[in-house]
Amino acid sequence: MENTNLPEPAAAPFLLSDAARRALFLEARSNVAFADAAVDPTVVRRVWDLAKWGPTSNNTQPLRLVIASSDEAREAVLAAAAPGNRPKLEQAPLIAVAAHDDRFHDHHDVWAGGNPAVFDRFEADPAGRSWIARSGSMLQLGYVIVGLRGEGLAVRPYGGFDRAALDRTLMPEHWRAEVLLGIGYPAEDHGAGDRKGRIPADTAVRVL
């Protein structure tokens, strides 16, 4: 059995308790079933305002979130979901779409101090900008998922869906759908089945 004991790190100016680290990474699950409790979208906004400070390339902020709060928006997401994902996703009290903004550099005045050279560099390199938009948004999404867990929520990401359909129906111009999120407060029976294994550090981490 994999060792899940978390050693205490050396003294640091900030440190989560062992219980908090276990809750965020070892005990949280990607729920299919959720408690019968609504999720206020303001919780997602609060998490955004924490997660946005996570490190990214050049402080870029390409991630965008569309919260499908209305019946119409929720139905659009469910209609776009892959058939196998739809019955799981519809159990989530709140559904969100994580997207990237192809023109994230238009906001360089916020994260680059308004340096025009930063804007010009991204504007002149659409291919490089696209790579940053997609990789950076996925990096930010990891922060958001952990942040939502920190609010006591369970999150299940879904990659199987018709991206082009959601780009047409829900996304503002230049936003491109990437991942669906089913969000809710966890039920006692999470419905996710037995936890599968994970690759250990001996396999995944190499110290040179």
DAKA-V168291 format. One record per pair of residues at least 12 apart in sequence whose C-alpha atoms are under 10 Angstrom apart, sorted by the first residue. I is the first residue (numbers start at 0). J is the second residue. Records with the same first field share a line. If there is no record, write none. Layout:
I = J + J
This chain:
0 = 196
1 = 196 + 197 + 198 + 199
2 = 199
3 = 21 + 25
4 = 17 + 21
5 = 17 + 18 + 20 + 21
19 = 149
20 = 149
22 = 148 + 149 + 151
23 = 144 + 145 + 146 + 147 + 148 + 149 + 150 + 151 + 153
24 = 145 + 148
27 = 145 + 148 + 149 + 151 + 152 + 153 + 154 + 185 + 189
28 = 148 + 152 + 153 + 154 + 155 + 185 + 189 + 190 + 191 + 192 + 194
29 = 153 + 154 + 155 + 156 + 180 + 181 + 182 + 185 + 189 + 190 + 191 + 192 + 194
30 = 87 + 88 + 90 + 91 + 152 + 153 + 154 + 155 + 156 + 181 + 182 + 183 + 184 + 185 + 186 + 188 + 189 + 190 + 191 + 192
31 = 84 + 86 + 87 + 88 + 89 + 90 + 91 + 153 + 154 + 155 + 181 + 182 + 183 + 185 + 186 + 188 + 189 + 190 + 191 + 192
32 = 87 + 88 + 89 + 90 + 91 + 92 + 153 + 155 + 181 + 182 + 183 + 184 + 185 + 186 + 187 + 188 + 189 + 190 + 191
33 = 90 + 91 + 92 + 152 + 153 + 154 + 181 + 182 + 183 + 184 + 185 + 186 + 187 + 188 + 189 + 190
34 = 90 + 91 + 92 + 153 + 183 + 184 + 185 + 186 + 187 + 188 + 189
35 = 90 + 91 + 92 + 183 + 184 + 185 + 186
36 = 91 + 92 + 93 + 183 + 184 + 185 + 186
37 = 91 + 92 + 93 + 182 + 183 + 184
38 = 68 + 91 + 92 + 93 + 94 + 152 + 182 + 183 + 184
39 = 68 + 92 + 93 + 183
40 = 66 + 67 + 68 + 93 + 94 + 95
42 = 146 + 147 + 150 + 152
43 = 64 + 66 + 95 + 143 + 144 + 146 + 147 + 150 + 182
44 = 64 + 66
45 = 146 + 147 + 150
46 = 142 + 143 + 144 + 145 + 146 + 147 + 148 + 149 + 150
47 = 62 + 63 + 64 + 139 + 140 + 142 + 143 + 144 + 146 + 147
48 = 143 + 146
49 = 142 + 143 + 146
50 = 139 + 140 + 141 + 142 + 143 + 144 + 145 + 146 + 147
51 = 139 + 140 + 142 + 143
52 = 139 + 142
53 = 138 + 139 + 141 + 142 + 143
54 = 135 + 138 + 139 + 142
55 = 131 + 134 + 135 + 136 + 138 + 139
56 = 131 + 134 + 135 + 138
57 = 110 + 111 + 117 + 131
58 = 107 + 109 + 110 + 111 + 135
59 = 103 + 104 + 106 + 107 + 109 + 110 + 111 + 131 + 132 + 135 + 136 + 139
60 = 99 + 100 + 103 + 104 + 106 + 107 + 109 + 110 + 131 + 132 + 135 + 136 + 138 + 139
61 = 98 + 99 + 100 + 101 + 102 + 103 + 104 + 106 + 128 + 129 + 131 + 132 + 133 + 134 + 135 + 136 + 137 + 138 + 139 + 174
62 = 97 + 98 + 99 + 100 + 101 + 103 + 132 + 133 + 134 + 135 + 136 + 137 + 138 + 139 + 140 + 143 + 174 + 175 + 176 + 177
63 = 96 + 97 + 98 + 99 + 100 + 103 + 136 + 139 + 140 + 170 + 174 + 175 + 176 + 177
64 = 95 + 96 + 97 + 98 + 99 + 100 + 140 + 143 + 170 + 174 + 176 + 177 + 178 + 179 + 180
65 = 94 + 95 + 96 + 97 + 98 + 169 + 170 + 171 + 174 + 176 + 179
66 = 93 + 94 + 95 + 96 + 97 + 169 + 180
67 = 93 + 94 + 95 + 96 + 169
68 = 92 + 93 + 94 + 95
71 = 169
72 = 94 + 95 + 165 + 168 + 169
73 = 89 + 93 + 94 + 95 + 169
74 = 89
75 = 164 + 165 + 168 + 169
76 = 88 + 89 + 94 + 95 + 96 + 160 + 161 + 162 + 164 + 165 + 168 + 169 + 179
77 = 89 + 94 + 160 + 179
78 = 160 + 161 + 164 + 165
79 = 159 + 160 + 161 + 162 + 163 + 164 + 165 + 168
80 = 157 + 158 + 159 + 160 + 161 + 162 + 164 + 165 + 179
81 = 157 + 158 + 159 + 160 + 161
82 = 159 + 160
83 = 159 + 160
84 = 157 + 158 + 159 + 160 + 179
85 = 157 + 159 + 160
87 = 155 + 157 + 181 + 190 + 191
88 = 155 + 156 + 157 + 179 + 180 + 181 + 182
89 = 181
90 = 181 + 182 + 183
91 = 153 + 154 + 155 + 180 + 181 + 182 + 183 + 184 + 185
92 = 181 + 182 + 183 + 184
93 = 154 + 180 + 181 + 182 + 183 + 184
94 = 154 + 155 + 156 + 179 + 180 + 181 + 182 + 183
95 = 156 + 178 + 179 + 180 + 181 + 182
96 = 156 + 157 + 165 + 169 + 170 + 175 + 176 + 177 + 178 + 179 + 180 + 181
97 = 136 + 137 + 139 + 140 + 143 + 156 + 174 + 175 + 176 + 177 + 178 + 179 + 180
98 = 132 + 133 + 136 + 137 + 140 + 162 + 166 + 170 + 173 + 174 + 175 + 176 + 177 + 178 + 179
99 = 129 + 131 + 132 + 133 + 134 + 135 + 136 + 137 + 170 + 173 + 174 + 175 + 176 + 177 + 178
100 = 128 + 129 + 132 + 133 + 136 + 170 + 171 + 172 + 173 + 174 + 175 + 176
101 = 125 + 128 + 129 + 130 + 131 + 132 + 133 + 172 + 173 + 174 + 175
102 = 118 + 121 + 122 + 125 + 128 + 129 + 132 + 172 + 173 + 174
103 = 118 + 121 + 128 + 129 + 131 + 132 + 173 + 174
104 = 117 + 118 + 119 + 120 + 121 + 122 + 128 + 132
105 = 117 + 118 + 121 + 122
106 = 118
107 = 121
132 = 174 + 175
133 = 175 + 177
136 = 177
137 = 177 + 178
140 = 178
144 = 156 + 180 + 182
147 = 182 + 183
148 = 182 + 183 + 184 + 185
150 = 184
151 = 183 + 184 + 185
152 = 182 + 183 + 184 + 185
153 = 180 + 181 + 182 + 183 + 184 + 185 + 186 + 189
154 = 179 + 180 + 181 + 182 + 183 + 184 + 185
155 = 179 + 180 + 181 + 182 + 183 + 191
156 = 178 + 179 + 180 + 181 + 182
157 = 177 + 178 + 179 + 180 + 181
158 = 176 + 177 + 178 + 179 + 180
159 = 177 + 178 + 179
160 = 176 + 177 + 178 + 179
161 = 176 + 177
162 = 175 + 176 + 177 + 178 + 179
163 = 175 + 176
164 = 176
165 = 177
